[in-house]
Amino acid sequence: MAYIFSAMLFIFGLKMLGSPKTARKGNLLSSVGMLSAVLVTLLD
């Protein structure tokens, strides 16, 4: 379940990079998604 949540955060973050207005939020969102995926993998 955590992998799906992480993937969704990462995908939505990448989608937000398309517009200059939302690029900062998109970068942060995709970073959080990738960090959570790495943490879940290490803790699993």
C-alpha positions as a Markdown table, in Angstrom:
| # | Residue | x | y | z |
|---|---|---|---|---|
| 1 | Met | 0.0 | 0.0 | 0.0 |
| 2 | Ala | 2.8 | 2.4 | 0.8 |
| 3 | Tyr | 4.4 | 1.7 | -2.6 |
| 4 | Ile | 1.2 | 2.8 | -4.3 |
| 5 | Phe | 1.0 | 6.0 | -2.3 |
| 6 | Ser | 4.7 | 6.7 | -3.0 |
| 7 | Ala | 4.2 | 6.1 | -6.7 |
| 8 | Met | 1.1 | 8.4 | -6.8 |
| 9 | Leu | 3.0 | 11.2 | -5.0 |
| 10 | Phe | 5.9 | 10.8 | -7.5 |
| 11 | Ile | 3.6 | 10.8 | -10.6 |
| 12 | Phe | 1.6 | 13.8 | -9.4 |
| 13 | Gly | 4.8 | 15.6 | -8.6 |
| 14 | Leu | 6.1 | 15.0 | -12.1 |
| 15 | Lys | 2.8 | 16.1 | -13.6 |
| 16 | Met | 3.0 | 19.4 | -11.7 |
| 17 | Leu | 6.5 | 20.1 | -13.2 |
| 18 | Gly | 4.8 | 21.0 | -16.4 |
| 19 | Ser | 3.8 | 24.5 | -15.3 |
| 20 | Pro | 6.1 | 27.2 | -13.9 |
| 21 | Lys | 3.5 | 28.1 | -11.3 |
| 22 | Thr | 3.4 | 24.6 | -9.8 |
| 23 | Ala | 7.0 | 23.5 | -10.5 |
| 24 | Arg | 8.2 | 24.1 | -6.9 |
| 25 | Lys | 5.4 | 22.2 | -5.4 |
| 26 | Gly | 5.8 | 19.4 | -7.9 |
| 27 | Asn | 9.4 | 19.1 | -7.2 |
| 28 | Leu | 8.7 | 18.9 | -3.4 |
| 29 | Leu | 5.9 | 16.4 | -3.9 |
| 30 | Ser | 8.0 | 14.1 | -6.1 |
| 31 | Ser | 10.9 | 14.3 | -3.7 |
| 32 | Val | 8.6 | 13.3 | -0.8 |
| 33 | Gly | 7.3 | 10.4 | -2.9 |
| 34 | Met | 10.7 | 9.1 | -3.7 |
| 35 | Leu | 11.9 | 9.5 | -0.1 |
| 36 | Ser | 9.0 | 7.6 | 1.2 |
| 37 | Ala | 9.5 | 4.8 | -1.4 |
| 38 | Val | 13.2 | 4.5 | -0.4 |
| 39 | Leu | 12.3 | 4.4 | 3.3 |
| 40 | Val | 9.6 | 1.8 | 2.9 |
| 41 | Thr | 12.0 | -0.3 | 0.9 |
| 42 | Leu | 14.7 | -0.1 | 3.5 |
| 43 | Leu | 12.3 | -0.8 | 6.4 |
| 44 | Asp | 10.7 | -3.7 | 4.6 |
